[in-house]
Each structure stands twice: as C-alpha cells, then as structure tokens.
Amino acid sequence: MTRQAALGAAMPDLLAALRLRLPGIAEAAATEDVDGAFPAGSVAALDAAGLLRAPLARALGGAGWGIEAEGAAPLAQALRLVGRASLPLGRLYEGHVNALRLVQRHGSAAQVAAAARDAAAGLLFGVWNTDAPGEPPLAIRPDGRLAGRKVLCSGAGFAARALVTARPEATPEAPPQMLLVPLVPGERADISGWTAQGMRASATGAVDFTGLALQDGMAIGSPGDYLRQPDFSAGAWRFAAVQCGGLEAVLGALREHLRRTNRGGDPHQAARLGQAALAAETARLWVHSAALRAEAEPAAAEAATYANLARTAVERAALDVLELAQRSVGLTAFLRPNPLERLCRDLATYLRQPAPDRALGVAAADILAAVPAVGDLWDRP
C-alpha cells in the first residue's frame, strides 16, 4: 500500500470531524459579513478536519468525495453542513471539490499527483469560468501568454489554484480548454466590484490573467472537456446541496425565534413552520437522489436532466422558506444583528445561479422526449 493510500485508509470520520468545527464556523460567519472578507479561519478548519483532501481518490489519500460513487452521499451531507454554517464558505468548498474532480477526471497522472499534493498541503482550489461581459473571453495568445479576465471568481486573491477556461485568441469560437493556473495570494485580483447584498465573505471578484505565461502541465484534458455531458449539468447538484444547507439554516433560525418568543403554539406560526420543514426535506431528498445519480459510475443517462430538476426544486423550496420565515418573524427578520437577516441575504444571493429557466426548459424537453411512462422516469436503479 502506498503512503497516500495508507493515509486515505487512516482518515478519521470526516463528517464527525466537520460537525465538531461547525459551531466555530457559524460563529465566524456572523463576524465576517463585511465587504471584501474571506473566511480564512474557516477554510483552515476544513483543512484541519480533512475536507480539503477529501475530494481526492482514496488511492491518493482522500475519501473519494466527488470522484468515487461511494463518496456521493457523504459529500452531499458535507456540502449541506458547510452551507448550513456558512454559505460563503460552502460556495468556496464546492468550487474546491469541483476543481479537484475535473483535474482527476481529465488530467494526466502527473497533474493529478501534483493536485493531490497541493490539496494535502491545504491549498484552496477554485473553478472560474465566467468571462467579463463586453470583453473578449480569456484567450491564449500565439506567444503562449494569456489575455483577459474572469469575473464572479469566489476566492479571488485567496485561492492558490484556479481552474479556468480559455480559448485560442485566433479562434474564440473553439471549445474551451481547461487550464489549472497557480496563483500568488493577493495578486491579479480585484474584489471591489462585488457589491452584492449577500455572500459578502466569499471574496468574489475579477481576476486578470493578462500576461501570464502558459506553462507545461497547465492544460487539463482536451478542448471541450469542461462542458462534457452529463458531468457539466449533473454537477449542479453540488451547489444545490450548499443552498439546501442555507435553507436549513434559515429554518433553524425560524424555529429558534418561535421557541424564544413562545409563539410556536400559534396555529398560523405552526403552519408556516410545518410548511418550511416540508420544503427543507423536499430539497434534501432531491439533492441526495441527484448526488447518487450524478456520481454513479458510469453516471446515469438521465443524471443531467435530474440535476436540472433538482436545482429548480431546491431554489423553489428555498424561496418558499425565505418567505415563510420572514413572514413569521416580521420586520425583525430584516434588522441587523438578527442572524436571520444575514442568513436570508446570503441565501437569496446564492440562489441566483446562471440560466435557471434554461435548466428547467432542457429538463422539460428531455422529459417530453423520454420513452418510459412518467411515473417510471426516475423509478429505476
């Protein structure tokens, strides 16, 4: 057995280790709700719990979260737990998981080994795909240097390894090529433009790659691999899992409010709490099922369709819980320092994932074209 395999076999119960750190993470999240903040202490807590290396295959010293079928259920639970304690941290961790998954699926043995060493050393990875509106996409110039920016980069200035997509400058319509770019903390990032009402501690901003030389080993896989289906769409279950955790945090804050004010016996309040609990469990079940389908080997043929439905179901459940909680608590839910005020802002912001209508429309088209009876579409192994 290799040293890394032995390390993987000796890893403690990761979920138990995470749960021990959740109170501290949640407490830190309340103090980090300021523009330009980054949850450095909470990222370190995830590393101490073994979660930064957990997305590695077990043979590499990880737990196989996001890369092996057996890791689907524990990863789904971990993403919910982290999101419940801190949605900004959940967003960062989901990106870390996604980056390591892509490197392991499409990278060479040397690239995978290097990424494994970096993750084991506590380095944070991110996936940044969004090009700046109105500007040319991130390009690879003929001289082998990059030109352009990525925006909406969570962890900008803090992530040490960024998986980005770029295209040859001469053929911007070509399929995107994944690049794993090493970054120096504090360089090339500008988070001044992140003025969203929520997710303030996610260090989201723009990163300028102009002039950075493309080195050997940076290119991951082949052009088009990043958008390869069903992985690209099926992977939406991971951010939905983090959102589900945020939804649970809002529900928990509502329950605590009703207990503290002794208003839980009011029939209208009880009905709203019950409806919110139904929505939360609906979201959790969608996430769990989508995770199993997406992480199966090979992925279920309908995994992308199911994930598109799951992300929509979680969004709807979260919006319902936000309304129910704010209606139950009243104006206090909008006043600082009530914890519900921050939780609602973060969740409402994080729900704005790209192309929600398109995701639902694609799922509907797949359902329309499917052969099985409607009741049999998902009732299969």
HELIX and SHEET records of a PDB file:
HELIX    1   1 ARG A    3  ALA A    9  1                                   7    
HELIX    2   2 LEU A   14  THR A   31  1                                  18    
HELIX    3   3 ALA A   40  ALA A   48  1                                   9    
HELIX    4   4 ARG A   58  LEU A   60  5                                   3    
HELIX    5   5 ALA A   69  GLY A   71  5                                   3    
HELIX    6   6 ALA A   72  ALA A   85  1                                  14    
HELIX    7   7 LEU A   87  HIS A  106  1                                  20    
HELIX    8   8 ALA A  109  ALA A  120  1                                  12    
HELIX    9   9 ARG A  200  SER A  202  5                                   3    
HELIX   10  10 ASP A  225  LEU A  227  5                                   3    
HELIX   11  11 ASP A  231  ALA A  234  1                                   4    
HELIX   12  12 ALA A  236  THR A  261  1                                  26    
HELIX   13  13 PRO A  267  GLU A  295  1                                  29    
HELIX   14  14 ALA A  303  VAL A  329  1                                  27    
HELIX   15  15 GLY A  330  PHE A  334  5                                   5    
HELIX   16  16 PRO A  339  TYR A  350  1                                  12    
HELIX   17  17 PRO A  356  ALA A  369  1                                  14    
HELIX   18  18 VAL A  374  ASP A  376  5                                   3    
SHEET    1   A 4 PHE A 125  TRP A 128  0                                        
SHEET    2   A 4 ARG A 161  PRO A 168  1                                        
SHEET    3   A 4 ALA A 139  ILE A 140  1                                        
SHEET    4   A 4 LEU A 146  ALA A 147 -1                                        
SHEET    1   B 4 PHE A 125  TRP A 128  0                                        
SHEET    2   B 4 ARG A 161  PRO A 168  1                                        
SHEET    3   B 4 GLN A 177  PRO A 182 -1                                        
SHEET    4   B 4 ALA A 219  ILE A 220 -1                                        
SHEET    1   C 3 ARG A 149  SER A 154  0                                        
SHEET    2   C 3 THR A 204  ASP A 208 -1                                        
SHEET    3   C 3 ALA A 189  ASP A 190 -1                                        
END                                                                             
